[in-house]
Amino acid sequence: MSRVHTPNPARSARGMAVAPNALAAQSAIGVLRDGGNAVEAMVAAAATIAVTYPHMNGIGGDSFWLIARPGETPLALESCGAAAQSASIESLRAQGLERIPFRGGVAANTVAGTISGWDAALQWSRDALAGRLPLARLLDDAIAHARDGISVTRSQSACTATRLAELGGITGFAATFAPGGEAPAVGARWRHPRMAATLEQLVRCGLGDFYRGDLAQSMARDLAAAGSPLTLADLQAHEPVWRTALAMAHSRGTLYNTPPPTQGLVSLLILGQLDRVLGSDCTDPLGAAFVHACVEATKQAFAIRDAHITDPVHMTVDAQSLLTPANLDAMAARIDPTRASAWGGGQGPADTVWMGVVDAQGVAVSFIQSIYHEFGSGVVLPATGVNWQNRGCSFSLDPMSLNPLMPGRKPFHTLNPALARLGDGRTLVYGNMGGDGQPQSQSAVFSRIVNFGMNPQAAIAAPRWLLGRTWGQESDSLKLEARFPKATQDALRAMGHAVDLLDDYDETMGHAGAIVLGADGITEGASDPRSDGAALGW
């Protein structure tokens, strides 16, 4: 890649924020400028992006955090909800269902956990970082955007148009996201006054009102009317959980990710294998040898995921035990550098947002927030404007499956924010949206930054790949952005990969982001040109 064409990262000495929507990054930077810390800035960004990128995430969904304070072990915060106590295989079978629908009230069968994560993270911020900014300040931007309106992005407009026929008849969807019966045009002003009122209610009454206050009672009534099995008791029983982050030794440092029920293990397994197979003959970050190694490592990691990862209460193996050097050595040894192996397919598409913040004190946050599929269940609660997630559609109605529906069980999550502490003193926070694409893009971004020495913006802008299905496709092919050199495309086909080409910068690849914090406190940040995002420094 010619140096003159290499994209430049954002650089700063006092903090950095990255988000797939520029307004969210601005909210985070505004909080840092007002004396807030990285956790407070992330809550502000999370609130804003719930309004400004509503097709990808919202407060009716789940989130996961990795928080790293200098000199301390990173913390993992799980803020995902469990299935309703009345949700069962028997009850859905009695309705004549063979599987859980992707959309509608039945799909809205798990508690939305993200607000509880904001609350827990802010409490930790107050205790550990002396965080002092009031919730009113953190949600101010989001409230203003919801009340006064945003300029609709191309992503939101296109997604609404694509999903309107499917979701238009579901409770509250069309009135909220397609007023007048049509998707809003790119650049049009779109308002969400009920969301503004809901966020104002949280400011007045506290974030706990979402689960145990007037807001919870209102949402429970509207969920029931929409056909959801969730009740007020389910909301009241929910609590976020602090977890021990998964950690993996790497030749370049220590890598961290979130434990089950997320697929953080998958992302680490891929990078652990690559650490063993990327040799001196693999020098091209756009070359077939590199892509092939990543894809073959992904297949093996997915096989472990699909055999083991579920609600940790029901797992039969310890995820951390699968990250031993001996296990990674054995997995890497099974990769044939010349031939593609068979595989059984992936989990399919999903949407979410990844964001990162690093503050002037070196506190780093890697965060992901989701409603699962585009617009989640499609259910928008009439009184509050909350678009509820459909994470529970990933449950199975087969009682012998790995993730069977049962009361109080947590679903498998594709979400997994990543963080690495490198041996040269750098800290890297990075992540991506998009179901099966999340660990694959993480492998591309991490390797291009750490192994190939690319700056984070160049690493993210470079063409990516996706093994597996995307929306509207049954093919589990290896999908490449068309910018890959023809020699790479041809070589991958010769190795036995079924290659399909997508657009040059295709949103199918997800929206990646990264921040590199140097040992000297200088940050480099990068956002994805496939998104509407920004990397902003202070």
C-alpha positions as CSV (number, residue, x, y, z in Angstrom):
1,M,0.0,0.0,0.0
2,S,1.6,3.3,-1.1
3,R,2.3,5.6,1.7
4,V,0.7,8.6,-0.1
5,H,-2.6,6.8,0.0
6,T,-2.4,5.6,3.6
7,P,-5.2,7.1,5.7
8,N,-4.1,9.0,8.7
9,P,-5.6,8.3,12.2
10,A,-6.8,11.0,14.5
11,R,-4.2,11.8,17.1
12,S,-4.4,13.4,20.5
13,A,-2.6,13.8,23.9
14,R,-5.6,14.3,26.2
15,G,-8.1,11.6,25.2
16,M,-9.9,10.0,22.3
17,A,-13.4,8.7,21.4
18,V,-14.4,6.5,18.5
19,A,-18.0,5.7,17.5
20,P,-19.8,4.6,14.2
21,N,-21.9,7.8,14.4
22,A,-20.0,11.1,14.7
23,L,-22.6,12.7,17.1
24,A,-21.9,10.0,19.6
25,A,-18.1,10.6,19.5
26,Q,-18.8,14.3,19.9
27,S,-20.9,13.6,23.1
28,A,-18.0,11.6,24.5
29,I,-15.4,14.3,23.8
30,G,-17.7,16.9,25.3
31,V,-17.8,15.0,28.5
32,L,-14.0,14.6,28.6
33,R,-13.7,18.3,28.0
34,D,-16.0,19.0,31.0
35,G,-13.8,17.0,33.3
36,G,-15.5,13.6,32.9
37,N,-13.7,10.3,32.8
38,A,-13.8,7.6,30.1
39,V,-16.7,5.7,31.7
40,E,-18.8,8.9,31.9
41,A,-17.9,9.7,28.4
42,M,-19.0,6.3,27.2
43,V,-22.4,6.6,28.9
44,A,-22.9,9.9,27.1
45,A,-21.9,8.3,23.8
46,A,-24.1,5.3,24.4
47,A,-27.1,7.5,25.1
48,T,-26.5,9.6,22.0
49,I,-26.0,6.7,19.6
50,A,-29.2,5.0,20.9
51,V,-30.9,8.0,19.4
52,T,-28.8,8.8,16.4
53,Y,-28.2,5.3,15.1
54,P,-31.6,3.7,16.1
55,H,-31.5,0.9,13.6
56,M,-28.3,-0.5,15.1
57,N,-28.9,-0.2,18.9
58,G,-31.0,1.3,21.6
59,I,-31.9,1.3,25.3
60,G,-34.2,-1.6,24.7
61,G,-31.1,-3.8,24.1
62,D,-28.0,-5.2,25.9
63,S,-24.4,-4.1,26.3
64,F,-21.0,-5.4,27.4
65,W,-18.1,-3.4,28.8
66,L,-14.3,-3.9,29.2
67,I,-12.8,-1.2,31.4
68,A,-9.0,-1.0,31.9
69,R,-7.4,1.3,34.5
70,P,-3.6,1.7,34.3
71,G,-1.8,-0.9,36.4
72,E,-5.0,-2.9,37.1
73,T,-6.6,-6.0,35.6
74,P,-9.3,-5.0,33.1
75,L,-12.9,-5.5,34.3
76,A,-15.7,-7.0,32.4
77,L,-19.3,-5.9,32.9
78,E,-22.2,-8.0,31.6
79,S,-25.4,-6.1,31.2
80,C,-27.6,-8.5,29.3
81,G,-31.0,-9.7,30.2
82,A,-32.4,-13.2,30.7
83,A,-35.5,-14.8,29.2
84,A,-38.9,-14.1,30.8
85,Q,-39.9,-16.4,33.6
86,S,-43.0,-17.4,31.5
87,A,-41.0,-18.1,28.4
88,S,-40.7,-21.8,27.7
89,I,-40.4,-24.3,24.9
90,E,-43.8,-25.8,25.9
91,S,-45.6,-22.5,25.8
92,L,-44.4,-21.7,22.3
93,R,-44.9,-25.2,21.0
94,A,-48.5,-24.9,22.2
95,Q,-48.8,-21.9,19.9
96,G,-47.8,-24.0,16.9
97,L,-44.4,-22.5,16.6
98,E,-41.4,-24.6,15.4
99,R,-38.9,-21.9,16.1
100,I,-38.9,-18.5,17.8
101,P,-39.9,-15.7,15.3
102,F,-37.2,-13.1,14.5
103,R,-39.7,-10.3,15.0
104,G,-42.7,-9.3,17.0
105,G,-43.7,-9.7,20.7
106,V,-42.7,-13.3,21.0
107,A,-39.1,-12.4,19.9
108,A,-39.1,-9.7,22.6
109,N,-38.6,-12.3,25.3
110,T,-35.5,-11.2,27.2
111,V,-35.0,-8.2,29.5
112,A,-33.1,-5.3,28.1
113,G,-29.9,-4.9,30.1
114,T,-28.0,-1.9,28.7
115,I,-29.4,0.7,31.1
116,S,-28.4,-1.4,34.1
117,G,-24.8,-1.5,32.6
118,W,-24.7,2.3,32.4
119,D,-25.8,2.4,36.1
120,A,-23.2,-0.1,37.3
121,A,-20.4,1.5,35.3
122,L,-21.2,4.9,36.6
123,Q,-21.3,3.6,40.2
124,W,-17.8,2.1,39.6
125,S,-16.7,5.4,38.1
126,R,-17.8,7.3,41.2
127,D,-16.1,4.8,43.5
128,A,-12.9,4.2,41.6
129,L,-12.4,7.3,39.5
130,A,-14.2,9.9,41.6
131,G,-16.6,10.5,38.7
132,R,-18.6,13.6,39.4
133,L,-20.7,14.5,36.4
134,P,-24.4,14.3,36.9
135,L,-26.6,12.0,34.8
136,A,-28.4,15.1,33.4
137,R,-25.1,16.2,31.8
138,L,-24.3,12.8,30.4
139,L,-27.8,12.4,28.7
140,D,-28.1,16.0,27.7
141,D,-27.0,15.5,24.1
142,A,-29.2,12.4,23.6
143,I,-32.2,14.2,24.9
144,A,-31.6,17.2,22.6
145,H,-31.1,15.0,19.6
146,A,-34.3,13.0,20.3
147,R,-36.4,16.1,21.0
148,D,-35.1,18.4,18.3
149,G,-34.3,15.8,15.6
150,I,-31.3,14.4,13.8
151,S,-30.3,14.4,10.2
152,V,-31.0,10.8,8.9
153,T,-28.0,8.9,7.8
154,R,-27.8,6.9,4.7
155,S,-27.5,3.8,6.8
156,Q,-30.7,4.5,8.7
157,S,-32.7,5.4,5.6
158,A,-31.6,2.4,3.7
159,C,-32.2,0.0,6.6
160,T,-35.6,1.4,7.2
161,A,-36.6,1.1,3.5
162,T,-35.3,-2.5,3.4
163,R,-37.1,-3.6,6.6
164,L,-40.4,-1.6,6.3
165,A,-42.4,-4.4,4.6
166,E,-41.3,-6.9,7.2
167,L,-41.7,-4.6,10.3
168,G,-44.4,-2.2,9.3
169,G,-47.2,-4.1,10.9
170,I,-45.4,-4.6,14.3
171,T,-46.5,-2.6,17.3
172,G,-45.2,1.0,17.0
173,F,-42.6,0.5,14.3
174,A,-44.0,2.4,11.4
175,A,-45.3,5.3,13.5
176,T,-41.8,5.7,15.0
177,F,-39.4,5.0,12.2
178,A,-41.4,5.5,9.0
179,P,-43.9,8.3,9.7
180,G,-46.1,8.7,6.7
181,G,-45.6,5.1,5.7
182,E,-42.2,5.7,4.1
183,A,-38.6,5.5,5.2
184,P,-37.1,8.9,6.0
185,A,-34.9,10.3,3.3
186,V,-31.2,10.8,3.7
187,G,-30.7,14.1,5.4
188,A,-34.3,14.5,6.5
189,R,-34.9,15.6,10.1
190,W,-36.2,12.7,12.2
191,R,-37.5,13.3,15.8
192,H,-38.2,10.8,18.6
193,P,-40.0,12.9,21.3
194,R,-41.1,9.9,23.3
195,M,-37.4,8.8,23.7
196,A,-36.6,12.3,24.8
197,A,-39.2,12.1,27.5
198,T,-38.0,8.6,28.5
199,L,-34.5,9.8,28.9
200,E,-35.7,12.8,30.9
201,Q,-37.6,10.4,33.1
202,L,-34.4,8.5,33.8
203,V,-32.6,11.8,34.7
204,R,-35.3,12.7,37.1
205,C,-35.8,9.3,38.8
206,G,-32.5,7.5,38.2
207,L,-31.5,4.7,35.8
208,G,-33.1,2.2,38.2
209,D,-36.5,3.5,37.1
210,F,-36.1,1.4,34.0
211,Y,-36.4,-1.8,36.0
212,R,-38.2,-0.9,39.3
213,G,-40.1,2.4,38.8
214,D,-42.8,4.1,36.9
215,L,-41.0,3.5,33.6
216,A,-40.8,-0.2,34.3
217,Q,-44.5,-0.4,35.0
218,S,-45.3,1.5,31.7
219,M,-43.0,-0.7,29.7
220,A,-44.4,-3.9,31.2
221,R,-47.9,-2.9,30.2
222,D,-46.9,-2.2,26.7
223,L,-44.8,-5.3,26.4
224,A,-47.7,-7.4,27.4
225,A,-50.0,-5.7,24.9
226,A,-47.4,-6.4,22.1
227,G,-47.5,-10.1,22.9
228,S,-44.2,-10.3,24.8
229,P,-43.9,-12.7,27.7
230,L,-41.9,-10.2,29.8
231,T,-43.5,-8.9,33.0
232,L,-42.7,-6.3,35.6
233,A,-41.3,-9.0,37.8
234,D,-38.8,-9.9,35.1
235,L,-37.6,-6.3,34.9
236,Q,-37.4,-6.0,38.7
237,A,-35.3,-9.2,39.0
238,H,-32.7,-8.0,36.5
239,E,-29.2,-7.1,37.7
240,P,-25.9,-6.5,35.8
241,V,-23.0,-8.7,36.6
242,W,-19.3,-7.9,37.0
243,R,-17.3,-10.8,35.4
244,T,-13.6,-11.8,35.2
245,A,-12.5,-10.9,31.7
246,L,-11.0,-13.7,29.5
247,A,-7.3,-13.3,29.1
248,M,-4.9,-14.8,26.6
249,A,-1.1,-14.7,26.5
250,H,0.1,-13.5,23.1
251,S,3.7,-13.0,21.8
252,R,2.9,-9.3,21.7
253,G,1.2,-8.9,25.1
254,T,-2.0,-10.0,26.8
255,L,-5.4,-9.9,25.0
256,Y,-8.7,-9.5,26.8
257,N,-12.3,-10.1,25.9
258,T,-15.7,-10.8,27.5
259,P,-16.6,-14.3,28.8
260,P,-19.7,-16.3,28.0
261,P,-22.5,-15.8,27.1
262,T,-20.6,-13.7,24.6
263,Q,-18.4,-15.0,21.8
264,G,-15.3,-13.2,23.2
265,L,-13.6,-16.7,23.4
266,V,-14.0,-16.9,19.6
267,S,-12.1,-13.7,19.0
268,L,-9.3,-14.7,21.3
269,L,-9.0,-18.3,19.8
270,I,-8.6,-16.8,16.3
271,L,-5.8,-14.5,17.4
272,G,-4.2,-17.2,19.4
273,Q,-4.0,-19.4,16.4
274,L,-2.8,-16.6,14.2
275,D,0.0,-15.8,16.7
276,R,1.3,-19.3,15.9
277,V,0.8,-19.5,12.1
278,L,1.6,-16.0,10.8
279,G,5.3,-16.5,10.0
280,S,7.9,-14.6,8.0
281,D,6.3,-15.7,4.8
282,C,3.1,-13.9,5.6
283,T,4.0,-10.2,5.0
284,D,1.1,-8.9,3.0
285,P,-2.0,-7.7,5.0
286,L,-4.0,-7.9,1.8
287,G,-2.5,-11.2,0.7
288,A,-4.1,-14.6,0.3
289,A,-1.9,-16.3,2.9
290,F,-3.1,-13.9,5.6
291,V,-6.7,-14.0,4.7
292,H,-6.6,-17.8,4.4
293,A,-5.0,-18.2,7.9
294,C,-7.6,-15.9,9.4
295,V,-10.5,-17.8,7.8
296,E,-9.2,-21.2,8.8
297,A,-8.6,-20.1,12.3
298,T,-12.2,-18.7,12.4
299,K,-13.7,-22.0,11.3
300,Q,-12.0,-23.8,14.2
301,A,-13.0,-21.1,16.7
302,F,-16.6,-21.2,15.5
303,A,-16.7,-25.0,15.9
304,I,-15.8,-24.5,19.6
305,R,-18.3,-21.7,20.0
306,D,-21.1,-23.8,18.5
307,A,-20.2,-26.8,20.7
308,H,-19.8,-25.0,24.0
309,I,-20.8,-21.3,24.4
310,T,-24.0,-20.6,26.1
311,D,-25.3,-19.1,29.4
312,P,-22.3,-19.7,31.7
313,V,-24.5,-21.3,34.3
314,H,-25.2,-24.1,31.8
315,M,-21.7,-24.5,30.3
316,T,-19.8,-27.8,30.8
317,V,-16.4,-26.3,30.1
318,D,-14.5,-23.4,31.5
319,A,-13.9,-20.9,28.6
320,Q,-10.6,-19.7,30.1
321,S,-9.3,-23.3,30.0
322,L,-9.6,-23.3,26.2
323,L,-7.1,-20.5,25.9
324,T,-4.1,-22.6,27.2
325,P,-1.0,-22.6,25.0
326,A,-1.4,-26.4,24.5
327,N,-4.9,-26.0,23.1
328,L,-3.9,-23.1,20.9
329,D,-0.9,-25.1,19.6
330,A,-3.1,-28.0,18.7
331,M,-5.6,-25.8,16.9
332,A,-2.9,-24.0,14.9
333,A,-1.4,-27.3,13.9
334,R,-4.6,-28.3,12.2
335,I,-4.5,-25.4,9.8
336,D,-3.5,-26.4,6.3
337,P,-1.7,-23.3,4.8
338,T,-2.6,-24.4,1.3
339,R,-6.2,-25.8,1.4
340,A,-9.5,-24.5,2.8
341,S,-11.2,-26.9,5.2
342,A,-14.9,-27.7,5.3
343,W,-17.1,-26.0,7.9
344,G,-20.7,-26.2,9.1
345,G,-21.8,-22.6,8.7
346,G,-22.3,-19.7,11.0
347,Q,-24.9,-17.9,13.1
348,G,-25.9,-15.4,10.5
349,P,-26.3,-11.6,10.6
350,A,-26.8,-9.2,13.4
351,D,-26.3,-5.5,14.1
352,T,-24.9,-3.4,16.9
353,V,-22.4,-0.6,17.7
354,W,-18.9,-0.8,19.1
355,M,-17.4,2.3,20.7
356,G,-14.1,3.1,22.4
357,V,-13.0,5.9,24.8
358,V,-9.6,6.6,26.4
359,D,-9.2,9.5,28.8
360,A,-6.2,11.6,29.9
361,Q,-5.6,9.4,32.9
362,G,-5.2,6.3,30.6
363,V,-8.5,4.7,31.5
364,A,-9.7,2.8,28.5
365,V,-13.2,1.5,27.7
366,S,-14.2,-0.9,25.0
367,F,-18.0,-1.1,24.8
368,I,-20.7,-2.7,22.6
369,Q,-24.4,-2.1,22.6
370,S,-27.0,-3.9,20.6
371,I,-30.7,-4.7,19.9
372,Y,-29.5,-7.8,17.8
373,H,-31.1,-7.7,14.4
374,E,-31.8,-4.4,12.6
375,F,-34.4,-2.7,14.7
376,G,-34.5,-5.7,17.1
377,S,-37.9,-7.3,17.5
378,G,-39.5,-4.3,15.7
379,V,-41.7,-3.7,18.7
380,V,-41.6,0.0,19.7
381,L,-43.4,0.5,23.1
382,P,-46.1,3.1,22.6
383,A,-45.7,5.1,25.8
384,T,-41.9,5.2,26.0
385,G,-40.7,4.8,22.4
386,V,-38.3,2.0,23.5
387,N,-37.5,-0.3,20.6
388,W,-37.1,-3.8,22.2
389,Q,-34.4,-6.2,21.2
390,N,-34.9,-9.7,19.7
391,R,-31.9,-11.3,21.3
392,G,-34.1,-14.1,22.5
393,C,-34.8,-15.3,19.0
394,S,-31.4,-17.0,19.2
395,F,-32.8,-19.5,21.6
396,S,-33.8,-22.9,20.3
397,L,-37.1,-24.8,20.8
398,D,-35.1,-28.0,20.8
399,P,-34.6,-28.9,24.5
400,M,-31.4,-30.9,23.6
401,S,-29.8,-27.9,21.8
402,L,-26.9,-25.9,23.2
403,N,-29.1,-22.8,23.8
404,P,-32.7,-24.0,24.6
405,L,-35.3,-21.5,25.7
406,M,-36.0,-21.7,29.4
407,P,-37.2,-19.3,32.0
408,G,-34.4,-17.0,33.3
409,R,-31.8,-18.3,30.9
410,K,-29.4,-15.8,29.2
411,P,-29.1,-16.2,25.4
412,F,-25.9,-16.6,23.5
413,H,-24.4,-13.2,22.5
414,T,-22.3,-12.3,19.4
415,L,-21.3,-9.2,21.2
416,N,-17.7,-9.0,22.4
417,P,-15.7,-5.8,23.0
418,A,-11.9,-6.3,22.8
419,L,-8.9,-4.9,24.6
420,A,-5.1,-5.7,24.5
421,R,-2.1,-4.6,26.5
422,L,0.9,-4.9,24.4
423,G,4.5,-5.6,25.5
424,D,5.7,-2.3,24.1
425,G,3.5,-0.4,26.5
426,R,0.6,0.3,24.2
427,T,-3.0,-0.4,25.0
428,L,-5.4,-1.2,22.2
429,V,-9.2,-1.0,22.4
430,Y,-11.0,-2.3,19.3
431,G,-14.2,-3.9,18.1
432,N,-16.7,-4.3,15.4
433,M,-20.5,-4.8,14.8
434,G,-22.1,-7.6,12.9
435,G,-22.7,-11.0,14.3
436,D,-20.2,-13.6,12.9
437,G,-18.3,-10.7,11.4
438,Q,-17.2,-9.3,14.8
439,P,-14.4,-11.8,15.6
440,Q,-13.4,-11.9,12.0
441,S,-12.9,-8.1,11.7
442,Q,-11.2,-8.1,15.1
443,S,-8.6,-10.5,13.7
444,A,-8.1,-8.2,10.7
445,V,-7.8,-5.0,12.7
446,F,-5.6,-6.4,15.5
447,S,-3.2,-8.2,13.1
448,R,-2.9,-5.3,10.7
449,I,-2.0,-3.0,13.6
450,V,0.1,-5.3,15.7
451,N,1.6,-7.7,13.3
452,F,1.9,-5.6,10.1
453,G,2.5,-2.2,11.8
454,M,-0.3,-0.4,10.1
455,N,-1.8,2.7,11.7
456,P,-5.3,2.0,13.1
457,Q,-7.1,4.1,10.4
458,A,-5.3,2.3,7.6
459,A,-6.0,-1.1,9.2
460,I,-9.7,-0.4,9.4
461,A,-10.0,1.2,6.0
462,A,-8.3,-1.7,4.3
463,P,-10.5,-4.3,2.6
464,R,-12.1,-6.9,4.8
465,W,-13.7,-10.3,4.4
466,L,-16.7,-12.2,6.0
467,L,-17.1,-15.9,6.1
468,G,-20.8,-16.8,6.4
469,R,-24.3,-15.6,5.7
470,T,-25.5,-12.0,5.4
471,W,-29.1,-10.6,5.3
472,G,-31.1,-12.2,2.5
473,Q,-28.4,-14.7,1.6
474,E,-28.3,-18.5,2.3
475,S,-24.7,-18.8,1.1
476,D,-21.9,-19.4,3.6
477,S,-19.3,-18.3,1.1
478,L,-16.2,-16.2,1.8
479,K,-17.2,-12.7,0.9
480,L,-14.5,-10.2,0.0
481,E,-14.6,-6.5,-0.7
482,A,-13.8,-6.0,-4.3
483,R,-10.7,-3.9,-3.4
484,F,-8.7,-7.0,-2.6
485,P,-6.1,-7.6,-5.4
486,K,-7.2,-10.0,-8.1
487,A,-4.2,-12.1,-7.3
488,T,-5.6,-12.6,-3.7
489,Q,-9.0,-13.4,-5.0
490,D,-7.7,-16.0,-7.4
491,A,-5.3,-17.6,-4.9
492,L,-8.1,-18.0,-2.3
493,R,-10.3,-19.7,-4.9
494,A,-7.4,-22.0,-5.8
495,M,-7.1,-22.9,-2.1
496,G,-10.8,-24.1,-2.2
497,H,-12.6,-21.1,-0.8
498,A,-16.0,-20.3,-2.4
499,V,-15.4,-16.5,-3.0
500,D,-18.0,-13.9,-3.6
501,L,-17.3,-10.2,-4.2
502,L,-19.1,-7.4,-2.5
503,D,-18.8,-3.6,-2.9
504,D,-15.5,-1.8,-2.4
505,Y,-16.6,-0.5,1.0
506,D,-19.5,-2.7,2.0
507,E,-21.5,-2.2,5.2
508,T,-21.8,-6.0,5.4
509,M,-18.3,-6.0,6.8
510,G,-19.6,-4.1,9.9
511,H,-18.4,-0.9,11.5
512,A,-15.0,-1.3,13.1
513,G,-13.2,1.1,15.4
514,A,-9.9,1.2,17.3
515,I,-7.9,3.4,19.7
516,V,-4.2,2.9,20.4
517,L,-2.9,4.4,23.6
518,G,0.9,4.8,23.5
519,A,3.2,4.4,26.5
520,D,3.7,8.2,26.3
521,G,0.0,8.9,26.5
522,I,-0.5,9.8,22.9
523,T,-3.6,8.3,21.3
524,E,-4.3,7.3,17.8
525,G,-8.0,6.7,16.8
526,A,-9.8,5.3,13.8
527,S,-13.4,5.0,12.7
528,D,-14.8,3.0,9.8
529,P,-15.4,4.6,6.4
530,R,-18.2,2.1,6.0
531,S,-20.1,3.9,8.9
532,D,-21.1,7.5,9.7
533,G,-18.6,7.6,12.5
534,A,-15.7,9.6,13.7
535,A,-12.5,9.3,15.7
536,L,-12.2,12.5,17.8
537,G,-9.3,13.6,20.0
538,W,-8.9,16.2,22.6
